[in-house]
Amino acid sequence: MTRFLAPLKSIIGVALTGYLITAPVLAQHYLAMGEGVASCATWLSSPNKKVMGNVWIMGYFTGRNVERTSDRDVGKSTDADGSVGEVELICKATPSAKLGEAASTVFEAMARPGQLKYDTK
């Protein structure tokens, strides 16, 4: 019986090691939906698309705050216009970026106090 368990243990060990090595990378992948998959140029191309993107950004920030285990009030040092304004700065500098990528960049910067000019923490 042990001669059958030894190869099985090796297979499980290799599989577990592979999972543990790739898990952090896999955790970074997510499915974006709605306006977040549009380019920054598309978001900025019309007033209607801008409004739709603004709503998406606020939902994104809310969702990210909900998923956090601590400091669940990222962005509290400003208002919706300030958060959207920071995303817009990135989008104007990099129009080919995805709106979701720009929103993520701003959220992550806001999560680290002092990273944005209006942070008061």
C-alpha positions in Angstrom: 0.0 0.0 0.0 2.8 2.5 0.8 4.4 2.0 -2.6 1.1 3.5 -4.1 1.0 6.3 -1.6 4.5 7.6 -2.2 3.8 8.7 -5.8 0.5 10.1 -4.8 2.2 12.2 -2.0 4.7 13.5 -4.6 1.9 14.5 -7.0 0.0 16.2 -4.3 3.2 18.0 -3.1 4.0 19.2 -6.6 0.4 20.4 -7.2 0.3 22.2 -3.8 3.6 23.9 -4.5 2.4 25.0 -7.9 -0.8 26.4 -6.4 1.0 28.2 -3.6 3.5 29.8 -6.1 0.8 30.9 -8.6 -2.0 31.8 -6.1 -0.8 35.4 -5.6 -0.6 36.0 -9.3 -4.1 34.4 -9.9 -5.5 36.6 -7.1 -4.6 39.7 -9.1 -6.8 38.7 -12.1 -10.4 39.9 -12.0 -13.3 40.3 -14.4 -14.2 43.9 -15.0 -17.6 44.6 -16.3 -19.5 47.6 -17.6 -17.7 50.9 -18.2 -14.5 49.7 -16.5 -13.5 47.8 -19.6 -13.8 50.9 -21.8 -10.7 52.9 -22.7 -10.1 56.3 -21.0 -10.6 57.9 -24.4 -14.0 56.4 -24.7 -15.0 57.5 -21.2 -14.0 61.1 -22.0 -15.5 61.1 -25.5 -19.0 62.3 -24.6 -21.0 63.7 -21.7 -23.2 60.6 -21.5 -20.2 58.2 -21.4 -18.6 60.5 -18.8 -21.6 60.2 -16.5 -21.8 56.4 -17.0 -18.1 56.1 -16.2 -18.4 58.4 -13.2 -21.1 56.1 -11.8 -19.0 53.1 -12.5 -16.0 54.6 -10.7 -18.1 55.3 -7.6 -19.4 51.8 -7.6 -15.8 50.5 -8.0 -14.6 52.5 -5.0 -17.5 51.3 -2.9 -16.9 47.7 -3.9 -13.2 47.9 -3.1 -14.0 49.5 0.3 -16.5 46.7 1.1 -14.0 44.0 0.3 -11.3 45.4 2.5 -10.8 44.0 6.0 -9.5 47.2 7.5 -9.4 50.9 6.5 -12.8 50.5 4.7 -13.1 54.2 4.0 -10.5 54.8 1.3 -11.3 58.1 -0.4 -12.8 59.8 2.6 -10.3 62.7 2.3 -12.2 63.9 -0.7 -15.6 63.7 -2.4 -16.9 61.9 -5.6 -15.7 64.8 -7.8 -12.2 64.6 -6.3 -11.9 60.9 -6.8 -13.2 61.1 -10.4 -10.9 64.0 -11.0 -7.9 62.0 -10.0 -9.0 59.2 -12.4 -9.5 61.8 -15.1 -5.9 63.1 -14.7 -4.6 59.6 -15.3 -7.0 59.1 -18.3 -6.0 62.3 -19.9 -2.3 61.4 -19.6 -2.9 57.8 -20.9 -6.1 57.7 -23.1 -5.5 54.1 -24.2 -5.6 52.8 -20.6 -8.8 51.1 -19.4 -11.0 53.1 -17.1 -10.8 50.3 -14.6 -7.0 50.4 -14.5 -7.1 54.1 -13.9 -9.6 53.8 -11.1 -7.6 51.0 -9.5 -4.4 53.1 -9.6 -6.2 56.0 -7.9 -7.8 53.7 -5.3 -4.5 52.1 -4.4 -2.9 55.6 -4.1 -5.6 56.8 -1.8 -5.2 53.7 0.3 -1.7 54.9 1.1 -1.9 58.2 3.0 -0.1 61.1 1.5 0.0 59.7 -2.0 -2.4 62.3 -3.5 -2.1 66.0 -3.1 -5.4 66.4 -1.1 -4.8 63.6 1.4 -5.2 64.9 4.9 -4.3 61.7 6.8 
